[in-house]
């Protein structure tokens, strides 16, 4: 079974310049039949203006899901996006992650019932992030390891993700020690299965909220497929103001309980009700 209607959910918060680069990347996708859903955690008018500019260009089918800024509420805006979409398959990423041209096509081709896909990313330095232009995104030259190194990105084995042939990607996906966990920058699955686990846990704040969703999908019976070498996005650098030790501790405790109890239903999720579930 193949997806009938694909949506790309892009989270953002007051980063209009980075979002503009990312949306330029989605204009260059090799497949065109998908929706872009910007899940906006309360950004100001400047972000809305960027979205309207791209909508007016007419190259993207673009939805803007927004709520008022009341602090970090990423899980809430993601649940709103899930609740309101009519797409049957959703790719999740962030507004600071520029997709390679085959990004959507790869997720579509590898989608399987009962699975979620765990893709890869490469973190760029701030100077490289700031130097990337729309023209370089459109030409796709930024996805060349040689180009990145020549423009200041440190050499790393992680850049091999960009140079992998189909065969090499399959081999590397198989042998990599990294778990095929839910990665908020580059993961996808079926909307019905996200609804079955009640979406994201709104008790989670910054730090591990994506992994927690994946762990509940595993508990629900989902399997995951490693595609970190099959398709990647370039992660633009930014400050991380929400990273606080006490929040990390709370989130780790929630994840520990999920693993211990085999929980798949998020009580504080899309629907606000208890659910009887088996482990």
FITORPA-552117 format. One record per residue: residue number from 1; x, y, z of N, C-alpha, C, O, CB in turn. Coordinates in steps of 0.1 Angstrom, whole numbers, plus 5000, padded with zeros to 4 digits. Glycine has a CB too. Layout:
REM FITORPA-552117
   num    nxx    nyy    nzz   caxx   cayy   cazz    cxx    cyy    czz    oxx    oyy    ozz   cbxx   cbyy   cbzz
   NUM      X      Y      Z      X      Y      Z      X      Y      Z      X      Y      Z      X      Y      Z
...
END
This chain:
REM FITORPA-552117
   num    nxx    nyy    nzz   caxx   cayy   cazz    cxx    cyy    czz    oxx    oyy    ozz   cbxx   cbyy   cbzz
     1   5008   4988   5000   5000   5000   5000   5009   5012   5000   5018   5014   5008   4990   5000   5012
     2   5006   5022   4991   5014   5034   4990   5006   5046   4995   4993   5045   4995   5018   5037   4975
     3   5012   5056   5001   5005   5068   5005   4997   5074   4994   5001   5074   4982   5015   5078   5011
     4   4985   5078   4997   4976   5085   4987   4978   5100   4987   4977   5107   4977   4962   5081   4990
     5   4980   5106   4999   4982   5120   5001   4992   5123   5011   4990   5120   5023   4968   5127   5004
     6   5004   5128   5007   5015   5130   5016   5015   5145   5021   5013   5154   5014   5028   5127   5009
     7   5018   5146   5034   5020   5160   5040   5033   5160   5047   5038   5150   5053   5009   5163   5051
     8   5040   5171   5045   5053   5174   5052   5051   5184   5063   5048   5196   5061   5064   5179   5042
     9   5052   5179   5076   5049   5188   5087   5062   5194   5091   5072   5188   5095   5043   5180   5099
    10   5063   5208   5090   5075   5215   5094   5072   5224   5106   5064   5233   5105   5080   5224   5081
    11   5079   5221   5117   5078   5230   5129   5087   5242   5128   5098   5242   5122   5081   5221   5142
    12   5081   5253   5133   5089   5265   5133   5085   5274   5145   5074   5273   5150   5087   5273   5120
    13   5094   5283   5148   5092   5293   5158   5101   5305   5156   5113   5304   5159   5093   5288   5173
    14   5096   5316   5151   5103   5329   5149   5117   5327   5143   5127   5332   5148   5105   5335   5163
    15   5118   5319   5132   5130   5318   5125   5127   5319   5110   5129   5310   5102   5137   5304   5127
    16   5122   5331   5106   5117   5333   5092   5128   5331   5082   5125   5326   5071   5111   5346   5091
    17   5140   5335   5084   5151   5334   5074   5154   5319   5072   5155   5315   5060   5164   5341   5079
    18   5155   5311   5083   5158   5297   5081   5146   5290   5074   5148   5282   5065   5160   5290   5095
    19   5134   5294   5078   5122   5288   5072   5121   5291   5057   5117   5282   5049   5109   5293   5079
    20   5125   5303   5053   5125   5306   5039   5135   5297   5031   5131   5292   5020   5129   5321   5037
    21   5147   5294   5037   5156   5285   5030   5150   5271   5029   5151   5264   5019   5169   5285   5038
    22   5143   5267   5040   5137   5253   5040   5126   5252   5029   5126   5242   5022   5132   5250   5054
    23   5117   5262   5029   5107   5262   5019   5112   5262   5005   5106   5256   4996   5097   5273   5021
    24   5123   5269   5003   5129   5269   4989   5134   5255   4986   5132   5251   4974   5142   5279   4989
    25   5138   5248   4996   5142   5234   4994   5130   5225   4990   5132   5216   4981   5149   5228   5006
    26   5119   5228   4995   5107   5220   4992   5101   5224   4978   5095   5216   4972   5096   5222   5002
    27   5104   5236   4973   5101   5239   4960   5109   5231   4950   5105   5230   4938   5103   5254   4957
    28   5120   5226   4953   5129   5219   4944   5127   5204   4944   5134   5196   4938   5143   5222   4947
    29   5117   5199   4951   5115   5184   4952   5112   5178   4939   5105   5184   4931   5104   5181   4962
    30   5117   5166   4937   5115   5159   4924   5100   5155   4922   5095   5153   4911   5124   5147   4923
    31   5093   5153   4933   5078   5150   4933   5071   5163   4937   5077   5170   4946   5074   5138   4941
    32   5060   5166   4932   5053   5178   4935   5040   5176   4942   5034   5185   4947   5050   5186   4922
    33   5035   5164   4942   5021   5161   4947   5022   5158   4962   5021   5147   4967   5015   5149   4940
    34   5024   5169   4970   5024   5168   4985   5020   5181   4990   5021   5191   4984   5038   5163   4990
    35   5016   5181   5003   5013   5193   5010   5024   5197   5020   5030   5188   5026   4999   5192   5017
    36   5026   5210   5022   5035   5214   5032   5027   5220   5043   5018   5229   5041   5045   5225   5026
    37   5029   5215   5055   5021   5220   5067   5030   5226   5077   5038   5219   5084   5013   5208   5073
    38   5030   5239   5078   5039   5246   5087   5032   5246   5101   5022   5253   5102   5042   5261   5082
    39   5038   5239   5110   5033   5238   5124   5040   5249   5132   5051   5247   5136   5034   5224   5130
    40   5033   5260   5134   5040   5272   5139   5036   5274   5154   5025   5277   5157   5035   5285   5131
    41   5046   5274   5162   5045   5274   5177   5044   5289   5182   5050   5292   5192   5056   5267   5184
    42   5036   5297   5175   5034   5311   5179   5042   5322   5174   5045   5332   5181   5034   5311   5194
    43   5048   5320   5162   5057   5330   5156   5049   5343   5153   5037   5344   5153   5063   5325   5143
    44   5057   5354   5151   5052   5367   5149   5048   5368   5134   5049   5359   5126   5062   5377   5153
    45   5044   5380   5130   5039   5383   5117   5049   5381   5106   5046   5378   5095   5034   5397   5116
    46   5062   5382   5110   5073   5381   5100   5073   5367   5094   5075   5365   5082   5086   5384   5106
    47   5070   5357   5102   5069   5343   5097   5057   5341   5088   5058   5335   5078   5069   5333   5109
    48   5046   5347   5092   5034   5346   5084   5036   5353   5070   5031   5348   5060   5022   5354   5091
    49   5044   5363   5069   5047   5370   5057   5055   5361   5048   5053   5360   5036   5054   5383   5059
    50   5065   5354   5054   5073   5344   5046   5064   5333   5040   5065   5330   5028   5084   5338   5055
    51   5055   5328   5048   5046   5317   5043   5037   5322   5032   5035   5316   5022   5037   5312   5055
    52   5032   5334   5034   5023   5340   5024   5031   5343   5011   5025   5341   5000   5017   5353   5029
    53   5043   5347   5012   5051   5349   5000   5053   5336   4992   5052   5336   4980   5065   5354   5004
    54   5056   5325   4999   5057   5312   4992   5044   5307   4987   5043   5301   4976   5063   5302   5002
    55   5033   5310   4994   5020   5305   4990   5016   5313   4977   5010   5307   4968   5009   5308   5000
    56   5019   5326   4976   5016   5334   4965   5024   5330   4952   5019   5331   4941   5019   5349   4967
    57   5036   5324   4954   5044   5319   4943   5038   5307   4936   5040   5305   4925   5058   5316   4947
    58   5029   5300   4944   5022   5289   4938   5029   5276   4935   5024   5268   4928   5016   5294   4926
    59   5041   5275   4940   5049   5263   4938   5046   5252   4948   5050   5240   4946   5063   5266   4937
    60   5041   5256   4960   5038   5247   4970   5023   5247   4974   5017   5258   4974   5047   5250   4982
    61   5018   5235   4978   5005   5235   4984   5007   5236   4999   5012   5227   5006   4997   5221   4981
    62   5004   5248   5005   5010   5252   5018   4999   5255   5028   4990   5264   5025   5019   5263   5016
    63   4999   5249   5039   4990   5252   5050   4998   5258   5062   5009   5254   5064   4982   5239   5055
    64   4992   5267   5069   4998   5273   5081   4990   5270   5093   4979   5276   5094   5000   5289   5079
    65   4995   5262   5102   4988   5258   5114   4995   5266   5126   5007   5263   5128   4987   5243   5117
    66   4988   5275   5132   4994   5284   5142   4986   5284   5155   4974   5282   5155   4994   5298   5136
    67   4993   5286   5166   4986   5290   5178   4994   5301   5185   5005   5304   5182   4984   5277   5188
    68   4988   5307   5196   4994   5318   5203   5006   5314   5210   5007   5302   5215   4984   5324   5213
    69   5016   5323   5211   5028   5320   5217   5026   5320   5232   5023   5331   5239   5039   5331   5214
    70   5027   5308   5238   5026   5307   5253   5038   5299   5258   5036   5290   5267   5013   5300   5257
    71   5050   5301   5252   5061   5293   5256   5062   5281   5247   5055   5280   5237   5061   5289   5270
    72   5072   5272   5250   5074   5260   5242   5062   5251   5242   5060   5244   5252   5087   5253   5247
    73   5055   5250   5231   5044   5241   5230   5044   5233   5217   5034   5233   5209   5030   5249   5231
    74   5056   5228   5214   5058   5221   5201   5048   5209   5200   5042   5207   5189   5072   5216   5200
    75   5047   5201   5210   5038   5189   5209   5024   5193   5206   5017   5187   5199   5039   5181   5222
    76   5019   5204   5212   5005   5209   5210   5003   5213   5196   4993   5209   5190   5002   5221   5219
    77   5013   5220   5190   5010   5225   5176   5012   5213   5166   5005   5213   5156   5020   5236   5172
    78   5020   5203   5170   5021   5191   5161   5008   5183   5162   5003   5178   5152   5033   5182   5166
    79   5002   5182   5174   4989   5175   5175   4978   5182   5167   4970   5176   5161   4986   5173   5189
    80   4979   5195   5167   4969   5203   5160   4970   5200   5145   4961   5199   5138   4970   5218   5163
    81   4983   5200   5140   4985   5197   5126   4980   5183   5122   4974   5181   5112   5000   5198   5123
    82   4983   5173   5131   4978   5159   5128   4963   5159   5128   4957   5153   5119   4983   5150   5139
    83   4957   5166   5138   4942   5165   5139   4935   5172   5127   4924   5167   5123   4938   5173   5152
    84   4941   5182   5121   4934   5190   5111   4938   5185   5097   4931   5190   5087   4938   5204   5112
    85   4948   5177   5095   4951   5173   5081   4942   5162   5075   4937   5154   5083   4966   5169   5081
    86   4941   5162   5062   4935   5151   5056   4945   5142   5048   4941   5133   5040   4924   5156   5046
    87   4958   5144   5051   4968   5136   5045   4969   5123   5052   4968   5122   5064   4982   5143   5045
    88   4971   5112   5045   4971   5099   5051   4985   5095   5055   4987   5085   5062   4965   5088   5042
    89   4995   5102   5051   5009   5099   5054   5016   5112   5057   5015   5122   5049   5016   5091   5043
    90   5024   5113   5068   5030   5125   5072   5045   5123   5074   5050   5114   5081   5024   5130   5085
    91   5053   5132   5068   5067   5133   5070   5070   5145   5080   5064   5156   5078   5075   5136   5057
    92   5078   5143   5091   5080   5153   5101   5094   5158   5100   5104   5150   5099   5077   5148   5115
    93   5096   5171   5100   5109   5178   5100   5108   5191   5106   5097   5195   5112   5114   5179   5085
    94   5119   5199   5106   5119   5212   5113   5122   5223   5103   5127   5221   5092   5130   5211   5124
    95   5118   5235   5108   5120   5247   5099   5134   5252   5098   5136   5263   5093   5111   5258   5104
    96   5144   5244   5102   5158   5247   5101   5165   5235   5093   5177   5234   5094   5164   5249   5114
    97   5157   5227   5086   5163   5215   5079   5160   5216   5064   5148   5214   5060   5157   5202   5085
    98   5170   5218   5056   5168   5219   5042   5168   5205   5036   5178   5198   5038   5179   5228   5035
    99   5158   5201   5029   5157   5188   5023   5164   5186   5010   5164   5196   5002   5142   5184   5021
   100   5171   5175   5008   5176   5172   4995   5165   5170   4985   5154   5167   4989   5186   5160   4995
   101   5168   5171   4972   5157   5171   4962   5148   5158   4962   5137   5159   4958   5163   5173   4948
   102   5154   5147   4966   5147   5134   4966   5140   5131   4979   5136   5120   4982   5156   5123   4962
   103   5140   5141   4988   5136   5138   5002   5122   5132   5003   5120   5122   5008   5136   5151   5010
   104   5112   5139   4997   5098   5135   4997   5097   5122   4989   5090   5112   4994   5089   5145   4992
   105   5103   5121   4978   5102   5109   4969   5107   5097   4976   5101   5086   4975   5110   5111   4956
   106   5118   5098   4984   5123   5087   4991   5114   5082   5002   5112   5070   5003   5137   5090   4997
   107   5109   5091   5010   5099   5087   5020   5087   5080   5014   5082   5070   5019   5095   5099   5028
   108   5082   5086   5003   5071   5080   4996   5074   5065   4991   5066   5056   4993   5066   5088   4984
   109   5085   5064   4985   5089   5051   4980   5091   5040   4990   5088   5028   4988   5102   5052   4971
   110   5096   5044   5002   5099   5034   5013   5089   5032   5023   5090   5024   5032   5112   5039   5019
   111   5078   5040   5022   5067   5038   5032   5061   5024   5031   5058   5019   5020   5056   5049   5029
   112   5059   5018   5043   5053   5005   5044   5043   5005   5055   5045   5011   5066   5063   4994   5046
   113   5031   4998   5054   5022   4997   5065   5029   4991   5078   5037   4981   5076   5010   4988   5061
   114   5026   4996   5089   5031   4991   5102   5045   4995   5105   5052   4990   5114   5031   4976   5101
   115   5051   5005   5097   5064   5010   5099   5065   5025   5101   5056   5032   5095   5073   5005   5088
   116   5075   5030   5108   5079   5044   5106   5093   5044   5101   5101   5035   5104   5077   5052   5119
   117   5096   5055   5094   5109   5056   5087   5118   5066   5095   5113   5077   5100   5108   5061   5073
   118   5130   5063   5097   5140   5071   5105   5151   5076   5096   5160   5068   5093   5145   5063   5117
   119   5150   5089   5092   5160   5094   5082   5171   5101   5089   5172   5102   5102   5153   5103   5073
   120   5180   5106   5081   5193   5113   5086   5193   5128   5085   5185   5134   5078   5204   5106   5080
   121   5203   5134   5091   5206   5148   5089   5220   5151   5091   5227   5143   5097   5197   5156   5099
   122   5225   5162   5087   5238   5167   5089   5238   5181   5095   5232   5190   5089   5247   5167   5076
   123   5244   5182   5107   5244   5195   5113   5254   5204   5107   5266   5201   5107   5246   5194   5129
   124   5250   5216   5103   5260   5225   5097   5264   5235   5108   5258   5237   5118   5253   5233   5085
   125   5276   5241   5105   5281   5251   5114   5273   5264   5111   5266   5265   5101   5296   5254   5112
   126   5274   5274   5121   5267   5286   5119   5272   5294   5106   5263   5299   5099   5268   5295   5131
   127   5285   5295   5104   5289   5303   5092   5284   5296   5079   5281   5303   5070   5304   5303   5092
   128   5285   5283   5078   5280   5276   5066   5264   5279   5065   5260   5281   5054   5283   5261   5067
   129   5257   5278   5076   5243   5280   5076   5239   5294   5071   5230   5295   5062   5237   5278   5090
   130   5246   5304   5076   5244   5318   5072   5247   5320   5058   5242   5329   5051   5251   5327   5081
   131   5257   5313   5052   5262   5316   5039   5254   5310   5028   5256   5313   5016   5276   5311   5038
   132   5245   5300   5031   5238   5293   5020   5227   5303   5014   5220   5310   5021   5230   5281   5026
   133   5227   5304   5001   5218   5312   4994   5207   5304   4987   5208   5292   4986   5225   5321   4983
   134   5196   5311   4983   5185   5304   4976   5190   5298   4963   5186   5287   4959   5174   5314   4974
   135   5199   5305   4956   5204   5300   4944   5212   5287   4946   5211   5277   4938   5213   5310   4937
   136   5219   5286   4957   5227   5274   4960   5217   5262   4964   5220   5250   4961   5237   5276   4971
   137   5206   5265   4970   5196   5255   4973   5190   5250   4960   5188   5238   4958   5185   5261   4983
   138   5186   5259   4951   5180   5255   4939   5189   5247   4930   5184   5238   4923   5175   5268   4931
   139   5202   5250   4930   5211   5242   4922   5215   5228   4929   5220   5220   4922   5224   5250   4920
   140   5211   5227   4941   5214   5215   4949   5229   5213   4952   5233   5202   4957   5209   5203   4942
   141   5237   5223   4949   5252   5221   4951   5255   5220   4966   5266   5215   4970   5259   5233   4946
   142   5246   5225   4975   5249   5224   4989   5249   5210   4994   5253   5207   5005   5239   5233   4997
   143   5244   5201   4986   5243   5187   4990   5256   5179   4986   5256   5167   4987   5231   5180   4985
   144   5266   5186   4981   5278   5180   4977   5288   5181   4989   5290   5192   4994   5284   5187   4965
   145   5293   5170   4994   5303   5170   5005   5315   5180   5002   5320   5187   5010   5308   5156   5008
   146   5319   5179   4989   5331   5188   4985   5327   5202   4986   5335   5211   4991   5335   5184   4971
   147   5315   5206   4982   5310   5220   4983   5310   5224   4998   5314   5235   5001   5297   5222   4976
   148   5304   5216   5006   5303   5219   5020   5317   5222   5027   5318   5231   5034   5295   5208   5028
   149   5326   5213   5024   5339   5214   5030   5346   5227   5025   5353   5234   5032   5348   5202   5027
   150   5345   5229   5012   5351   5241   5005   5345   5254   5011   5352   5264   5011   5349   5241   4990
   151   5333   5253   5016   5326   5265   5022   5327   5265   5037   5319   5273   5043   5312   5266   5017
   152   5335   5257   5043   5338   5258   5058   5333   5247   5067   5335   5248   5078   5333   5271   5062
   153   5325   5238   5061   5320   5227   5070   5332   5217   5073   5339   5213   5064   5308   5219   5063
   154   5334   5214   5085   5345   5205   5089   5343   5191   5082   5332   5186   5081   5346   5203   5104
   155   5354   5185   5078   5354   5172   5072   5349   5162   5083   5353   5163   5094   5367   5168   5066
   156   5340   5153   5079   5335   5143   5088   5330   5131   5081   5325   5132   5069   5324   5149   5097
   157   5330   5119   5087   5325   5107   5080   5310   5109   5078   5304   5102   5070   5328   5095   5089
   158   5303   5118   5086   5289   5119   5085   5285   5125   5071   5274   5123   5066   5284   5129   5095
   159   5295   5132   5064   5292   5137   5051   5290   5126   5041   5286   5128   5030   5303   5146   5047
   160   5294   5113   5045   5292   5102   5036   5277   5099   5033   5274   5093   5023   5298   5090   5041
   161   5269   5104   5041   5254   5103   5039   5250   5109   5026   5241   5105   5019   5246   5108   5051
   162   5257   5120   5022   5254   5127   5010   5260   5121   4997   5255   5124   4986   5259   5142   5011
   163   5269   5112   4999   5276   5107   4987   5273   5092   4985   5279   5086   4976   5291   5108   4989
   164   5264   5087   4993   5261   5072   4992   5253   5069   4980   5242   5075   4977   5254   5068   5005
   165   5257   5058   4972   5249   5053   4962   5238   5045   4968   5237   5043   4980   5258   5044   4952
   166   5228   5041   4960   5217   5033   4965   5221   5021   4972   5216   5017   4983   5207   5030   4954
   167   5231   5014   4966   5236   5001   4972   5243   5004   4985   5241   4997   4995   5245   4994   4962
   168   5252   5014   4985   5260   5018   4997   5250   5022   5008   5252   5019   5019   5270   5029   4994
   169   5240   5030   5004   5230   5035   5014   5223   5023   5021   5222   5023   5033   5220   5044   5008
   170   5219   5013   5013   5213   5001   5019   5222   4994   5028   5218   4989   5039   5208   4991   5008
   171   5235   4992   5024   5244   4986   5033   5247   4993   5046   5247   4988   5057   5258   4984   5026
   172   5249   5007   5044   5251   5015   5056   5239   5015   5065   5241   5015   5078   5255   5029   5052
   173   5227   5016   5060   5215   5016   5068   5214   5003   5076   5210   5003   5088   5202   5017   5059
   174   5219   4992   5070   5218   4979   5077   5229   4977   5088   5226   4972   5098   5220   4968   5067
   175   5241   4983   5086   5252   4980   5095   5253   4991   5105   5261   4989   5115   5264   4978   5088
   176   5247   5003   5103   5249   5014   5113   5244   5009   5127   5234   5003   5128   5241   5026   5108
   177   5252   5013   5137   5248   5010   5151   5237   5019   5156   5231   5016   5167   5260   5010   5160
   178   5234   5029   5149   5224   5039   5154   5210   5032   5153   5206   5026   5143   5224   5052   5146
   179   5202   5034   5164   5188   5028   5164   5179   5036   5154   5181   5048   5151   5182   5029   5178
   180   5170   5029   5148   5160   5035   5139   5149   5042   5147   5138   5037   5147   5154   5025   5129
   181   5153   5052   5155   5144   5058   5164   5136   5070   5157   5140   5074   5146   5151   5064   5176
   182   5125   5074   5163   5118   5086   5157   5127   5098   5159   5130   5102   5170   5104   5087   5163
   183   5130   5104   5147   5139   5116   5147   5130   5127   5141   5126   5127   5130   5152   5114   5139
   184   5128   5138   5150   5119   5148   5145   5123   5156   5133   5115   5163   5127   5117   5158   5156
   185   5136   5155   5130   5141   5163   5118   5138   5155   5105   5138   5161   5094   5156   5165   5119
   186   5136   5142   5106   5135   5134   5094   5129   5120   5097   5136   5110   5097   5149   5133   5087
   187   5116   5120   5099   5109   5107   5101   5095   5108   5095   5089   5119   5093   5108   5104   5117
   188   5089   5096   5093   5075   5096   5087   5068   5084   5090   5074   5074   5094   5077   5098   5072
   189   5055   5085   5090   5046   5073   5092   5032   5077   5088   5029   5088   5083   5046   5068   5107
   190   5023   5068   5090   5009   5069   5086   5001   5077   5096   5003   5075   5109   5002   5055   5084
   191   4992   5086   5092   4984   5094   5101   4976   5086   5110   4974   5089   5122   4976   5104   5093
   192   4970   5075   5105   4961   5067   5113   4969   5061   5125   4963   5059   5136   4955   5056   5105
   193   4981   5058   5123   4989   5052   5134   4993   5063   5145   4994   5060   5156   5002   5045   5129
   194   4995   5075   5140   4998   5086   5150   4985   5088   5158   4986   5091   5170   5002   5099   5142
   195   4974   5087   5152   4961   5089   5159   4959   5078   5169   4953   5079   5179   4949   5091   5149
   196   4963   5066   5165   4961   5054   5173   4969   5055   5186   4965   5048   5196   4965   5041   5165
   197   4980   5062   5186   4988   5064   5199   4985   5077   5205   4991   5081   5215   5003   5062   5196
   198   4975   5084   5199   4971   5098   5204   4981   5108   5202   4982   5118   5210   4967   5097   5219
   199   4989   5107   5192   4998   5118   5188   5010   5120   5198   5014   5111   5205   4991   5130   5187
   200   5015   5132   5198   5026   5136   5207   5021   5138   5221   5010   5142   5223   5033   5149   5202
   201   5029   5135   5231   5026   5136   5245   5029   5151   5249   5040   5155   5249   5035   5127   5254
   202   5018   5158   5252   5019   5172   5255   5025   5175   5269   5027   5187   5272   5006   5179   5254
   203   5028   5165   5276   5035   5167   5289   5050   5168   5286   5058   5172   5295   5033   5155   5298
   204   5055   5164   5274   5069   5165   5270   5072   5179   5265   5065   5185   5258   5072   5155   5259
   205   5084   5184   5270   5089   5196   5265   5102   5194   5257   5104   5183   5252   5091   5206   5276
   206   5110   5204   5256   5122   5202   5247   5131   5192   5253   5135   5192   5265   5130   5216   5246
   207   5135   5182   5244   5145   5172   5248   5138   5158   5249   5134   5154   5259   5151   5175   5261
   208   5138   5151   5238   5134   5137   5238   5119   5135   5234   5114   5124   5234   5136   5132   5251
   209   5112   5146   5231   5098   5144   5227   5096   5136   5215   5086   5129   5214   5091   5158   5226
   210   5105   5137   5205   5103   5129   5193   5106   5114   5196   5099   5105   5192   5113   5134   5182
   211   5117   5111   5204   5120   5098   5207   5108   5091   5215   5105   5079   5213   5133   5097   5216
   212   5102   5099   5224   5091   5093   5232   5080   5088   5223   5073   5078   5225   5086   5103   5242
   213   5076   5096   5212   5066   5092   5203   5070   5079   5196   5062   5070   5195   5064   5103   5192
   214   5083   5078   5192   5087   5066   5185   5086   5054   5195   5083   5043   5190   5101   5067   5180
   215   5090   5056   5207   5089   5045   5217   5075   5040   5219   5072   5028   5221   5095   5049   5230
   216   5065   5049   5219   5051   5045   5220   5046   5038   5207   5038   5029   5208   5042   5057   5223
   217   5051   5042   5196   5048   5035   5183   5053   5021   5184   5046   5012   5179   5053   5043   5171
   218   5065   5019   5189   5071   5006   5190   5061   4998   5200   5058   4986   5197   5085   5006   5196
   219   5057   5004   5211   5048   4997   5220   5035   4993   5214   5029   4983   5217   5046   5005   5233
   220   5031   5001   5205   5018   4999   5197   5019   4987   5188   5009   4981   5183   5014   5012   5190
   221   5032   4983   5184   5034   4972   5175   5041   4976   5162   5043   4968   5153   5021   4966   5172
   222   5043   4989   5161   5050   4994   5149   5065   4989   5149   5071   4987   5159   5050   5010   5149
   223   5070   4988   5137   5084   4986   5135   5090   4998   5129   5083   5007   5124   5087   4973   5126
   224   5103   4999   5129   5109   5011   5123   5120   5007   5113   5126   4997   5114   5115   5020   5134
   225   5122   5015   5103   5131   5012   5092   5142   5023   5092   5138   5035   5091   5124   5011   5079
   226   5154   5019   5092   5165   5029   5091   5168   5034   5077   5170   5026   5068   5178   5022   5097
   227   5166   5047   5075   5169   5052   5061   5178   5065   5063   5178   5073   5054   5156   5056   5055
   228   5187   5065   5073   5195   5077   5075   5205   5079   5064   5210   5090   5062   5202   5075   5089
   229   5208   5069   5056   5218   5070   5045   5210   5071   5032   5216   5073   5021   5227   5059   5045
   230   5197   5070   5032   5189   5070   5020   5184   5084   5017   5184   5088   5005   5177   5061   5021
   231   5181   5092   5027   5178   5106   5024   5181   5114   5037   5179   5110   5048   5163   5108   5021
   232   5186   5126   5035   5191   5135   5046   5186   5149   5043   5181   5153   5033   5206   5135   5047
   233   5186   5157   5054   5184   5171   5053   5196   5178   5060   5203   5172   5068   5171   5176   5060
   234   5199   5190   5056   5209   5198   5062   5204   5207   5073   5195   5215   5071   5216   5207   5051
   235   5209   5205   5085   5203   5212   5097   5211   5225   5099   5223   5225   5102   5204   5203   5109
   236   5204   5236   5097   5210   5249   5099   5211   5252   5114   5203   5248   5122   5200   5260   5093
   237   5222   5258   5118   5226   5260   5132   5216   5270   5138   5211   5279   5132   5240   5264   5134
   238   5215   5269   5152   5207   5279   5159   5209   5277   5174   5214   5267   5178   5191   5277   5156
   239   5205   5287   5182   5206   5286   5196   5195   5276   5201   5185   5274   5195   5204   5300   5203
   240   5197   5271   5213   5188   5261   5219   5184   5266   5233   5189   5261   5243   5194   5247   5220
   241   5176   5276   5234   5172   5283   5246   5163   5274   5255   5162   5277   5267   5165   5295   5243
   242   5157   5264   5250   5148   5256   5258   5155   5244   5265   5149   5237   5272   5137   5250   5250
   243   5168   5242   5262   5175   5231   5268   5179   5234   5283   5189   5241   5286   5188   5228   5260
   244   5171   5228   5292   5173   5231   5306   5174   5217   5314   5166   5208   5310   5162   5239   5312
   245   5183   5216   5323   5185   5203   5330   5172   5197   5336   5169   5185   5335   5195   5204   5340
   246   5164   5206   5343   5152   5201   5349   5142   5196   5339   5134   5186   5342   5146   5212   5358
   247   5141   5202   5328   5132   5197   5317   5136   5184   5312   5128   5175   5310   5130   5207   5306
   248   5149   5182   5309   5155   5170   5304   5152   5159   5315   5148   5148   5311   5170   5171   5302
   249   5153   5161   5327   5151   5151   5338   5136   5147   5338   5133   5135   5339   5155   5157   5352
   250   5127   5156   5336   5113   5153   5336   5110   5145   5324   5103   5135   5325   5104   5166   5336
   251   5115   5148   5312   5113   5141   5300   5118   5127   5301   5112   5117   5296   5118   5148   5288
   252   5130   5125   5306   5136   5112   5308   5128   5103   5317   5126   5091   5314   5150   5113   5314
   253   5122   5109   5327   5113   5101   5336   5101   5096   5329   5096   5085   5331   5109   5110   5348
   254   5095   5105   5320   5083   5101   5312   5087   5089   5303   5080   5080   5302   5078   5113   5304
   255   5098   5091   5296   5103   5080   5287   5106   5067   5294   5103   5056   5289   5115   5085   5279
   256   5111   5068   5306   5114   5056   5314   5101   5049   5317   5100   5036   5317   5121   5060   5327
   257   5090   5056   5321   5078   5050   5324   5071   5044   5311   5065   5033   5312   5068   5060   5330
   258   5073   5050   5300   5068   5045   5287   5074   5031   5284   5067   5022   5281   5070   5054   5276
   259   5087   5030   5286   5094   5018   5284   5090   5007   5294   5088   4996   5290   5109   5020   5284
   260   5090   5011   5306   5087   5001   5317   5073   4996   5316   5071   4984   5318   5089   5008   5331
   261   5063   5004   5313   5049   5000   5313   5044   4996   5299   5032   4992   5298   5041   5011   5318
   262   5052   4997   5289   5047   4994   5275   5036   5003   5270   5028   4999   5263   5042   4979   5275
   263   5037   5015   5274   5026   5025   5271   5026   5029   5257   5037   5032   5251   5027   5037   5280
   264   5015   5029   5250   5014   5035   5237   5005   5047   5236   5006   5055   5226   5010   5025   5227
   265   4996   5049   5245   4986   5059   5244   4990   5071   5252   4993   5070   5264   4972   5054   5249
   266   4991   5083   5246   4994   5095   5254   4982   5101   5260   4973   5106   5252   5001   5106   5244
   267   4981   5101   5273   4969   5106   5279   4967   5121   5276   4955   5125   5273   4969   5104   5294
   268   4977   5128   5276   4977   5143   5273   4982   5144   5258   4992   5150   5256   4986   5151   5283
   269   4974   5139   5249   4977   5139   5235   4967   5147   5227   4961   5157   5231   4979   5126   5230
   270   4964   5141   5215   4954   5148   5206   4940   5148   5213   4934   5159   5213   4953   5140   5193
   271   4936   5137   5219   4924   5136   5227   4927   5136   5241   4937   5131   5245   4915   5123   5223
   272   4919   5143   5249   4922   5144   5264   4913   5134   5271   4903   5138   5278   4919   5159   5268
   273   4917   5122   5270   4909   5111   5277   4918   5100   5280   4929   5098   5274   4897   5107   5269
   274   4914   5092   5290   4922   5079   5293   4919   5069   5282   4908   5070   5275   4918   5074   5307
   275   4927   5059   5281   4925   5049   5271   4929   5035   5277   4940   5035   5283   4932   5052   5258
   276   4921   5025   5276   4925   5012   5280   4934   5006   5270   4930   5004   5258   4913   5003   5283
   277   4946   5002   5274   4955   4996   5264   4962   4984   5270   4963   4983   5282   4965   5007   5260
   278   4967   4976   5261   4975   4964   5266   4989   4967   5264   4993   4975   5255   4971   4952   5258
   279   4998   4962   5271   5012   4964   5270   5018   4956   5258   5030   4957   5255   5019   4959   5283
END
